[in-house]
Amino acid sequence: MINFRRIRQNKHRNMRRNYPALLRLLIGLAPVIFCVLVRTGQCNAQQSAAEQPATEQTSAGYVPVISGAFAYIQNATGGVQTLTPQIVPVLLVPMGHSLLLESRVEFTGFFERENQTTGPYVGKVFKTIDYAQLDWLATSHVQAVAGRFVLPFGLYSERLAPVWIRNLQDLPLTYQIGTHPDGAGDGFMLRGVAASLPSANIQYSAYMSAHDSTTQLAAVRVAGGDTSIYFPAGHVEAGLSYERSLEGYQINNEAAYLSWQPQRASVDLKAEYDRNHYGDGYWIEAAHSPQQFFVAPEFFRRMQLVGRMEQVFVRNGGGNGLPRVNEQRPELGLNYNIRDDWRLESNYGRLFSANGNTNVWNFGFTYRFVWPLWPGRKS
Amino acid sequence: MIIQMRSQWLLALVVCGLCCAAVVAAAGQVAPAASGAPHPQSTAAVASPGEKVFMDNCSRCHIPPMTLSPRITGTVVAHMRVRARLSRSDEKLLLQYLAPR
């Protein structure tokens, strides 16, 4: 006779052994989750007509959309040429006004010469599912996300990483802190705006991801959160991210970031500091578009000058997506928006490393598209 | 030692460059909104609450989108509401700004 009680006891014992941190986190988060759910219920009950999407006051329609970008980047690092064509489609399927199914997939070709500097170009195409998630716009202040989502860690991974948004094509040296290995989690997330005041907005995300070794859906067991405060008067945003790895070496990942767009200047300043067990580092980036240049203002308005400085300091041998030795890289870039949807990109950087210093060049273009999937009118 | 000194000089150079760019830009460039690739920080001529929401949230990360067909605006704004963690009232204002009746 099968002893179900013993099996259940063993199962619980294994859970206690394998998931103590997870359980502790769940118990710790239980009051918060309870409060959010209660608040969600109250909000739903009190939701007035004013809170519904204002379709009666706009001509906005809700048909499925395919968006994304085509990009081609030619990279030269230390004299080795790499050709990187990319197609990044984003699928958006609304289901009513409160549910949205969205997914982003990357097809990235990676081609270089057979012997690095000589021979024919060879390579392959990599496919990555960045996210495939169902969003429930529960209330004005709470959004629930389930599925595969981009980890909202720091400023870069969720907001600046798409190829049509990033100002410089190279990812920051510290990018893998908090996003290792694929920058995505498989699980659920609550996010939204906690307080929306005239003087400040406070935004939050809290998520939990399970381990998944499925090809193209790989994720690690992590839990974490992000919060930021934005002051509209000064166009300043400051935020903090925390993530706890719940498998293998259970390490903490932390990030602090700052964004500032001075009101009287066409400058965009962003900075982020990240750290974990394997190292820490920062990047600081400034982008400037001359808005009223004294010669050919229309031409120069479409131009963007970018500068970024970054350093990474390894600890405990580095690795896990970080370099094994300390590195630093200043970069300068020049982008030009031919049209709103076409952008030419170029940048030069110099990587200083104990393993040898190298020059890094990138040239390319990005084409951004947004197409309806079928004809439709206002819902 | 030499590498460290060189890197310090480089860091100082980059920081000075960024400061100069900020000072030059701040010296009198308040840009009117224009066609083409308007800059996210061009907030001088903010007219409507929806435009303010756009400048405060969307423009922190990217330039204004290309012309959006009204029939997809609802979908795109719902997507951006999740990305940018916007409230429902902000979504409503954005819809009124991007797809006015």
Boltz contact constraints between the chains, C-beta under 6 A:
constraints:
  - contact:
      token1: [A, 51]
      token2: [B, 88]
      max_distance: 6.0
  - contact:
      token1: [A, 54]
      token2: [B, 92]
      max_distance: 6.0
  - contact:
      token1: [A, 54]
      token2: [B, 95]
      max_distance: 6.0
  - contact:
      token1: [A, 57]
      token2: [B, 96]
      max_distance: 6.0
  - contact:
      token1: [A, 58]
      token2: [B, 95]
      max_distance: 6.0
  - contact:
      token1: [A, 58]
      token2: [B, 96]
      max_distance: 6.0
  - contact:
      token1: [A, 58]
      token2: [B, 99]
      max_distance: 6.0
  - contact:
      token1: [A, 58]
      token2: [B, 101]
      max_distance: 6.0
  - contact:
      token1: [A, 59]
      token2: [B, 70]
      max_distance: 6.0
  - contact:
      token1: [A, 59]
      token2: [B, 99]
      max_distance: 6.0
  - contact:
      token1: [A, 59]
      token2: [B, 101]
      max_distance: 6.0
  - contact:
      token1: [A, 60]
      token2: [B, 73]
      max_distance: 6.0
  - contact:
      token1: [A, 60]
      token2: [B, 74]
      max_distance: 6.0
  - contact:
      token1: [A, 60]
      token2: [B, 95]
      max_distance: 6.0
  - contact:
      token1: [A, 60]
      token2: [B, 99]
      max_distance: 6.0
  - contact:
      token1: [A, 61]
      token2: [B, 70]
      max_distance: 6.0
  - contact:
      token1: [A, 61]
      token2: [B, 71]
      max_distance: 6.0
  - contact:
      token1: [A, 61]
      token2: [B, 74]
      max_distance: 6.0
  - contact:
      token1: [A, 62]
      token2: [B, 74]
      max_distance: 6.0
  - contact:
      token1: [A, 62]
      token2: [B, 75]
      max_distance: 6.0
  - contact:
      token1: [A, 63]
      token2: [B, 71]
      max_distance: 6.0
  - contact:
      token1: [A, 63]
      token2: [B, 72]
      max_distance: 6.0
  - contact:
      token1: [A, 65]
      token2: [B, 72]
      max_distance: 6.0
  - contact:
      token1: [A, 65]
      token2: [B, 75]
      max_distance: 6.0
  - contact:
      token1: [A, 92]
      token2: [B, 75]
      max_distance: 6.0
  - contact:
      token1: [A, 92]
      token2: [B, 79]
      max_distance: 6.0
  - contact:
      token1: [A, 94]
      token2: [B, 75]
      max_distance: 6.0
  - contact:
      token1: [A, 94]
      token2: [B, 78]
      max_distance: 6.0
  - contact:
      token1: [A, 100]
      token2: [B, 78]
      max_distance: 6.0
  - contact:
      token1: [A, 102]
      token2: [B, 79]
      max_distance: 6.0
  - contact:
      token1: [A, 135]
      token2: [B, 82]
      max_distance: 6.0
  - contact:
      token1: [A, 140]
      token2: [B, 87]
      max_distance: 6.0
  - contact:
      token1: [A, 140]
      token2: [B, 88]
      max_distance: 6.0
  - contact:
      token1: [A, 143]
      token2: [B, 82]
      max_distance: 6.0
  - contact:
      token1: [A, 159]
      token2: [B, 61]
      max_distance: 6.0
  - contact:
      token1: [A, 165]
      token2: [B, 61]
      max_distance: 6.0
  - contact:
      token1: [A, 165]
      token2: [B, 62]
      max_distance: 6.0
  - contact:
      token1: [A, 191]
      token2: [B, 85]
      max_distance: 6.0
  - contact:
      token1: [A, 192]
      token2: [B, 85]
      max_distance: 6.0
  - contact:
      token1: [A, 193]
      token2: [B, 85]
      max_distance: 6.0
  - contact:
      token1: [A, 193]
      token2: [B, 87]
      max_distance: 6.0
  - contact:
      token1: [A, 196]
      token2: [B, 87]
      max_distance: 6.0
  - contact:
      token1: [A, 203]
      token2: [B, 85]
      max_distance: 6.0
  - contact:
      token1: [A, 232]
      token2: [B, 56]
      max_distance: 6.0
  - contact:
      token1: [A, 261]
      token2: [B, 41]
      max_distance: 6.0
  - contact:
      token1: [A, 264]
      token2: [B, 26]
      max_distance: 6.0
  - contact:
      token1: [A, 264]
      token2: [B, 30]
      max_distance: 6.0
  - contact:
      token1: [A, 265]
      token2: [B, 25]
      max_distance: 6.0
  - contact:
      token1: [A, 265]
      token2: [B, 26]
      max_distance: 6.0
  - contact:
      token1: [A, 266]
      token2: [B, 25]
      max_distance: 6.0
  - contact:
      token1: [A, 266]
      token2: [B, 29]
      max_distance: 6.0
  - contact:
      token1: [A, 266]
      token2: [B, 31]
      max_distance: 6.0
  - contact:
      token1: [A, 266]
      token2: [B, 39]
      max_distance: 6.0
  - contact:
      token1: [A, 266]
      token2: [B, 41]
      max_distance: 6.0
  - contact:
      token1: [A, 267]
      token2: [B, 22]
      max_distance: 6.0
  - contact:
      token1: [A, 267]
      token2: [B, 25]
      max_distance: 6.0
  - contact:
      token1: [A, 286]
      token2: [B, 18]
      max_distance: 6.0
  - contact:
      token1: [A, 288]
      token2: [B, 21]
      max_distance: 6.0
  - contact:
      token1: [A, 288]
      token2: [B, 25]
      max_distance: 6.0
  - contact:
      token1: [A, 289]
      token2: [B, 39]
      max_distance: 6.0
  - contact:
      token1: [A, 291]
      token2: [B, 29]
      max_distance: 6.0
  - contact:
      token1: [A, 291]
      token2: [B, 31]
      max_distance: 6.0
  - contact:
      token1: [A, 291]
      token2: [B, 39]
      max_distance: 6.0
  - contact:
      token1: [A, 292]
      token2: [B, 29]
      max_distance: 6.0
  - contact:
      token1: [A, 302]
      token2: [B, 36]
      max_distance: 6.0
  - contact:
      token1: [A, 302]
      token2: [B, 37]
      max_distance: 6.0
  - contact:
      token1: [A, 307]
      token2: [B, 14]
      max_distance: 6.0
  - contact:
      token1: [A, 307]
      token2: [B, 17]
      max_distance: 6.0
  - contact:
      token1: [A, 307]
      token2: [B, 18]
      max_distance: 6.0
  - contact:
      token1: [A, 309]
      token2: [B, 14]
      max_distance: 6.0
  - contact:
      token1: [A, 328]
      token2: [B, 7]
      max_distance: 6.0
  - contact:
      token1: [A, 330]
      token2: [B, 10]
      max_distance: 6.0
  - contact:
      token1: [A, 330]
      token2: [B, 14]
      max_distance: 6.0
  - contact:
      token1: [A, 337]
      token2: [B, 37]
      max_distance: 6.0
  - contact:
      token1: [A, 340]
      token2: [B, 66]
      max_distance: 6.0
  - contact:
      token1: [A, 341]
      token2: [B, 66]
      max_distance: 6.0
  - contact:
      token1: [A, 352]
      token2: [B, 7]
      max_distance: 6.0
  - contact:
      token1: [A, 372]
      token2: [B, 71]
      max_distance: 6.0
  - contact:
      token1: [A, 372]
      token2: [B, 72]
      max_distance: 6.0
  - contact:
      token1: [A, 376]
      token2: [B, 71]
      max_distance: 6.0
